[in-house]
């Protein structure tokens, strides 16, 4: 059985053949085997899977291109996935707390375009 490694892009056919529960379990297993302590393994795994799913969509969304750009800016792939997830979480937070009526993909994608490795490393995820 193939394992998930966030430092390597999963084979898209393999990734797409899995259901989300399998993907989340594999992400959680990776973090456990790596000795990475997380306050909420499931939520962390879920967010990482959402971003990996968006990456696997290729050119349907800008997420794959943003990942490539962040890696070109010298983030490792795993950190780049986390950086993208930070933007996703910010937009989900607004939705959950009623600050927006619906998740606006265009706003999410615009924030991703503003994200840089430098901002991520400084803890400045967006321009907002």
LUMVOVEX-719899 format. One line per 10 residues: their letters; for each residue x, y, z of N, C-alpha, C, O, CB. Coordinates in steps of 0.2 Angstrom, whole numbers, plus 2048, in hexadecimal, padded with zeros to 3 digits. Glycine has a CB too. Example, Ala and Ser with C-alpha at 12.3 -4.5 7.8 and 13.67 -1.06 7.14 Angstrom:
2
AS> 842:7E4:827:83E:7EA:827:842:7F0:827:847:7EF:82A:839:7EA:82D ~ 840:7F5:823:844:7FB:824:840:800:827:843:806:828:846:7FD:81D
END
This chain:
128
XXXXXXXXXX> 804:7FA:800:800:800:800:804:806:800:809:807:804:7FB:800:806 ~ 803:80B:7FC:806:811:7FB:805:815:802:7FF:815:804:804:815:7F5 ~ 80A:819:804:809:81E:809:809:825:807:80C:827:802:80E:81D:80F ~ 806:829:80B:806:830:80A:80C:833:80D:80E:832:812:7FF:834:80D ~ 80F:838:809:815:83B:80B:814:843:808:814:844:802:81C:838:808 ~ 813:847:80D:811:84E:80B:817:852:807:816:857:804:80F:852:811 ~ 81D:84F:807:823:852:804:823:850:7FD:826:853:7F9:829:84F:807 ~ 81F:84B:7FB:81E:849:7F4:817:849:7F1:812:848:7F5:821:841:7F3 ~ 816:84C:7EB:80F:84C:7E8:80D:845:7E7:810:841:7E4:80F:850:7E2 ~ 807:844:7EA:804:83D:7E9:802:83C:7E2:800:840:7DE:7FE:83C:7EE
XXXXXXXXXX> 803:836:7E0:801:834:7D9:7F9:835:7D9:7F5:833:7DD:802:82C:7D8 ~ 7F7:839:7D4:7F0:83C:7D4:7EB:836:7D3:7E6:836:7D6:7EF:841:7CE ~ 7ED:831:7CF:7E8:82B:7CE:7E7:828:7D4:7E2:826:7D6:7EB:827:7C8 ~ 7ED:826:7D8:7ED:823:7DE:7E9:827:7E3:7E4:824:7E7:7F4:822:7E1 ~ 7EA:82E:7E4:7E7:832:7E9:7DF:832:7E7:7DB:832:7EC:7EA:839:7E8 ~ 7DD:833:7E1:7D6:833:7DF:7D3:82D:7E0:7CC:82D:7E1:7D6:836:7D8 ~ 7D6:827:7E0:7D3:821:7E1:7D1:820:7E9:7CD:81B:7EA:7D8:81B:7DF ~ 7D4:824:7ED:7D3:823:7F4:7CD:827:7F6:7CB:82C:7F3:7D9:825:7F8 ~ 7C9:825:7FB:7C4:82A:7FE:7C7:82E:803:7CC:82D:805:7BE:826:801 ~ 7C3:834:805:7C6:839:80A:7C8:836:810:7CD:838:813:7C1:83E:80A
XXXXXXXXXX> 7C4:831:813:7C6:82E:819:7CC:82A:819:7D0:82B:81E:7C0:829:81B ~ 7CE:827:813:7D4:823:812:7DA:829:812:7DF:828:815:7D4:81F:80C ~ 7D9:82E:80E:7DE:833:80E:7DF:836:815:7E5:837:816:7DB:839:809 ~ 7DA:838:818:7DB:83B:81F:7DF:836:824:7E4:838:827:7D4:83D:822 ~ 7DD:830:823:7E1:82B:827:7E8:82B:826:7EC:82A:82A:7DD:824:827 ~ 7E9:82B:81F:7F0:82B:81D:7F4:831:81F:7FA:830:821:7F1:82A:815 ~ 7F1:837:81F:7F4:83D:821:7F6:83C:828:7FB:83E:82B:7F0:843:81F ~ 7F1:83A:82C:7F2:839:833:7F7:834:835:7FB:836:839:7EB:837:837 ~ 7F7:82F:831:7FD:82A:832:804:82D:831:808:82B:835:7FB:824:82E ~ 804:830:82C:80B:834:82A:80D:838:830:813:837:832:80A:838:824
XXXXXXXXXX> 809:83C:833:80B:840:838:80C:83C:83E:811:83E:842:805:845:83A ~ 809:837:840:80A:833:845:811:830:845:815:830:849:805:82E:846 ~ 812:82D:83F:819:829:83E:81E:82E:83E:824:82C:840:818:826:837 ~ 81D:834:83C:822:83A:83C:823:83D:843:828:841:844:821:83F:837 ~ 81F:83B:848:820:83D:84E:81D:844:84F:81F:848:854:827:83D:851 ~ 819:847:84A:817:84D:84A:810:84E:84F:80B:84A:84E:815:850:843 ~ 811:852:854:80C:852:859:807:858:857:809:85D:855:80E:854:860 ~ 800:856:856:7FB:85B:854:7F6:85B:859:7F4:856:85C:7F9:859:84D ~ 7F3:861:85A:7EE:862:85F:7E7:85F:85D:7E3:85C:861:7EC:869:861 ~ 7E6:85E:857:7E0:85B:854:7E2:857:84D:7E2:85A:848:7DA:860:853
XXXXXXXXXX> 7E4:851:84E:7E7:84E:848:7E2:84D:842:7E4:84E:83D:7E9:847:84A ~ 7DC:84C:844:7D7:84B:83F:7D5:851:83B:7D5:851:835:7D0:849:842 ~ 7D5:857:83F:7D3:85D:83B:7D9:85F:837:7D9:861:831:7D2:863:840 ~ 7DF:85E:839:7E5:85F:836:7E6:85B:82F:7E7:85D:82A:7EC:85E:83A ~ 7E4:855:830:7E4:850:82A:7DF:852:825:7E0:852:81F:7E3:849:82D ~ 7D9:854:828:7D3:856:823:7D5:85C:81F:7D4:85C:819:7CD:857:827 ~ 7D8:861:822:7DA:867:81F:7E0:865:819:7E0:868:814:7DD:86C:823 ~ 7E4:861:81B:7EA:85F:817:7E7:85B:811:7E9:85C:80B:7EF:85B:81A ~ 7E2:857:812:7DF:853:80D:7DB:858:808:7DB:857:802:7DA:84E:80F ~ 7D7:85D:80B:7D4:862:807:7D9:865:802:7D7:866:7FC:7D0:867:80B
XXXXXXXXXX> 7DE:868:805:7E3:86B:800:7E6:866:7FB:7E7:868:7F5:7E9:86E:805 ~ 7E8:860:7FD:7EB:85B:7F8:7E5:85A:7F3:7E7:859:7ED:7EC:854:7FC ~ 7DF:859:7F5:7DA:858:7F0:7DA:85E:7EB:7D9:85D:7E5:7D3:858:7F3 ~ 7DA:864:7ED:7DA:86A:7E9:7E1:86A:7E4:7E0:86C:7DE:7DA:871:7ED ~ 7E6:868:7E7:7EC:867:7E3:7EB:862:7DE:7ED:863:7D8:7F2:865:7E7 ~ 7E8:85C:7DF:7E7:857:7DB:7E2:859:7D5:7E2:856:7D0:7E4:851:7DE ~ 7DE:85F:7D6:7DA:861:7D1:7DE:864:7CB:7DB:866:7C6:7D5:866:7D4 ~ 7E4:865:7CC:7E8:868:7C7:7E6:86F:7C5:7E5:874:7CA:7E8:864:7C1 ~ 7E5:871:7BF:7E4:877:7BC:7DD:87A:7BE:7DB:87F:7BC:7E5:878:7B5 ~ 7D8:875:7C0:7D1:877:7C2:7D1:87D:7C7:7CD:881:7C8:7CD:871:7C4
XXXXXXXXXX> 7D6:87D:7CB:7D7:882:7D1:7DE:885:7D0:7E3:881:7CD:7D5:880:7D8 ~ 7E0:88B:7D3:7E7:88D:7D3:7EB:88A:7D9:7F1:88C:7DA:7E7:895:7D4 ~ 7E8:885:7DD:7EC:883:7E3:7F2:87F:7E1:7F7:880:7E4:7E7:87E:7E7 ~ 7F2:87B:7DC:7F8:877:7DA:7FE:87C:7D8:803:87B:7D9:7F6:873:7D4 ~ 7FC:882:7D4:801:887:7D2:803:88A:7D8:809:88C:7D8:7FE:88C:7CD ~ 7FF:88C:7DD:801:88F:7E3:806:88B:7E7:80B:88D:7E9:7FB:891:7E7 ~ 805:884:7E7:809:880:7EA:810:880:7E7:815:880:7EA:806:879:7EA ~ 810:87F:7E0:816:880:7DD:81A:886:7DE:820:886:7DF:815:87F:7D5 ~ 817:88C:7DE:81A:892:7DF:81D:892:7E6:823:894:7E7:815:898:7DE ~ 819:890:7EB:81C:890:7F2:822:88B:7F3:827:88D:7F6:817:88E:7F7
XXXXXXXXXX> 822:886:7EF:828:881:7EF:82E:885:7EC:834:884:7EE:826:87A:7EC ~ 82C:888:7E6:832:88C:7E3:835:891:7E7:83A:893:7E6:82F:88F:7DC ~ 831:894:7EC:833:899:7F1:836:896:7F7:838:899:7FC:82D:89D:7F3 ~ 838:88F:7F6:83C:88B:7FB:838:889:801:83B:888:806:841:890:7FD ~ 831:889:801:82E:885:806:82E:87E:804:82E:87C:7FE:826:887:807 ~ 82E:879:809:82E:872:807:826:871:806:822:875:808:831:86D:80D ~ 825:86B:802:81E:86A:800:819:86A:806:814:86C:805:81E:863:7FC ~ 81B:866:80B:817:866:811:815:86D:814:80F:86E:815:81A:861:816 ~ 81A:871:815:819:878:817:814:87C:812:810:880:814:81F:87B:818 ~ 815:87B:80C:811:87E:807:80A:87C:807:805:880:807:814:87D:800
XXXXXXXXXX> 809:876:808:802:873:809:7FF:876:810:7F9:878:810:802:86B:80A ~ 803:877:815:800:87A:81B:7FF:882:81A:7FA:884:81D:806:879:821 ~ 803:885:816:802:88C:815:7FC:88D:811:7F8:891:813:808:88F:810 ~ 7FA:889:80C:7F4:889:808:7EE:888:80D:7E9:88B:80D:7F4:884:802 ~ 7EF:883:811:7EA:881:816:7E8:887:81B:7E2:888:81D:7EC:87B:81A ~ 7ED:88B:81C:7EC:890:821:7E7:895:81E:7E3:898:821:7F3:894:823 ~ 7E8:896:817:7E3:89B:814:7DC:898:814:7D7:89B:815:7E6:89C:80C ~ 7DC:891:812:7D5:88E:812:7D2:88E:819:7CC:890:819:7D6:886:810 ~ 7D6:88D:81E:7D3:88E:825:7D0:895:827:7CB:896:82A:7D8:88C:82A ~ 7D4:89A:824:7D2:8A1:825:7CB:8A2:822:7C7:8A5:825:7D7:8A6:823
XXXXXXXXXX> 7CA:89F:81C:7C4:8A0:819:7BE:89C:81C:7B8:89E:81C:7C5:89E:811 ~ 7C0:896:81E:7BB:892:821:7B9:895:828:7B3:895:82A:7BE:88B:823 ~ 7BD:898:82B:7BC:89C:832:7B7:8A1:831:7B2:8A2:835:7C2:89F:835 ~ 7B8:8A5:82B:7B3:8AA:82A:7AC:8A7:828:7A7:8AA:82B:7B5:8AE:824 ~ 7AC:8A2:825:7A5:89F:823:7A2:89C:82A:79C:89D:82B:7A6:899:81E ~ 7A6:898:82E:7A3:895:834:7A0:89B:839:79B:89A:83C:7A8:891:837 ~ 7A4:8A0:839:7A2:8A6:83E:79D:8AB:83B:79C:8B0:83D:7A8:8A9:840 ~ 79A:8A9:835:795:8AD:832:798:8B4:82F:794:8B8:82E:790:8AF:837 ~ 79E:8B4:82E:7A1:8BB:82B:7A0:8BB:824:7A0:8C0:821:7A8:8BB:82D ~ 79F:8B5:821:79D:8B5:81A:797:8B0:819:796:8AC:81D:7A3:8B3:815
XXXXXXXXXX> 793:8B1:814:78D:8AD:813:78F:8A6:80F:78C:8A1:810:788:8B0:80E ~ 795:8A6:80B:797:8A0:808:79F:8A1:807:7A1:8A6:806:793:89F:801 ~ 7A2:89B:806:7A9:89B:804:7AA:89D:7FD:7A7:89A:7F8:7AC:894:805 ~ 7AD:8A3:7FC:7AE:8A6:7F6:7B5:8A3:7F3:7BA:8A5:7F5:7AE:8AE:7F6 ~ 7B5:89F:7EE:7BB:89C:7EB:7BF:8A1:7E8:7C5:8A1:7E9:7B9:897:7E6 ~ 7BC:8A6:7E5:7C1:8AC:7E2:7C5:8AF:7E8:7CA:8B1:7E7:7BC:8B1:7DE ~ 7C2:8B1:7ED:7C5:8B4:7F3:7CB:8AF:7F6:7D0:8B1:7F7:7C0:8B6:7F9 ~ 7C9:8A9:7F6:7CE:8A4:7F9:7D4:8A4:7F4:7DA:8A4:7F6:7CB:89D:7F9 ~ 7D2:8A3:7ED:7D8:8A3:7E8:7DC:8A9:7E8:7E2:8A9:7E7:7D5:8A1:7E1 ~ 7D9:8AF:7E9:7DC:8B5:7E9:7E1:8B6:7EF:7E7:8B8:7EF:7D7:8BB:7EA
XXXXXXXXXX> 7DF:8B3:7F5:7E3:8B3:7FB:7E9:8AE:7FA:7EF:8B0:7FC:7DF:8B1:801 ~ 7E8:8A9:7F6:7ED:8A4:7F5:7F2:8A7:7F0:7F8:8A6:7F1:7EB:89E:7F1 ~ 7F0:8AB:7EC:7F5:8AF:7E7:7F9:8B4:7EB:7FF:8B5:7E9:7F1:8B3:7E2 ~ 7F7:8B7:7F1:7FB:8BB:7F5:800:8B8:7F9:804:8BB:7FC:7F6:8C0:7F9 ~ 7FE:8B1:7FB:802:8AD:7FF:809:8AC:7FC:80A:8AA:7F7:7FF:8A7:801 ~ 80E:8AE:800:815:8AC:7FE:819:8A8:804:816:8A8:80A:819:8B3:7FD ~ 81E:8A5:802:822:8A1:807:824:8A6:80D:824:8A4:812:828:89E:804 ~ 827:8AC:80B:829:8B1:810:824:8B2:815:825:8B2:81B:82C:8B7:80C ~ 81E:8B4:812:818:8B5:817:816:8AF:81B:815:8B0:821:812:8B7:813 ~ 816:8AA:818:815:8A4:81C:81A:8A3:822:818:8A1:828:815:89D:818
XXXXXXXX> 820:8A4:820:826:8A3:825:825:8A8:82B:828:8A7:830:82C:8A3:822 ~ 823:8AE:829:822:8B4:82E:81C:8B3:831:81B:8B7:836:823:8BA:82A ~ 817:8AF:830:811:8AE:833:80C:8B3:830:807:8B4:833:812:8AF:83A ~ 80D:8B6:82A:808:8BB:827:805:8B7:821:808:8B7:81C:80C:8C1:825 ~ 800:8B4:822:7FD:8B0:81D:7FA:8B3:817:7FA:8B1:812:7F8:8AB:820 ~ 7F7:8B9:819:7F3:8BD:813:7F5:8C4:814:7F8:8C7:819:7EC:8BC:814 ~ 7F3:8C8:80F:7F3:8CF:80F:7ED:8D3:813:7EE:8D8:815:7F3:8D2:808 ~ 7E8:8CF:815:7E2:8D2:818:7E4:8D3:81F:7DF:8D5:823:7DC:8CD:817
END
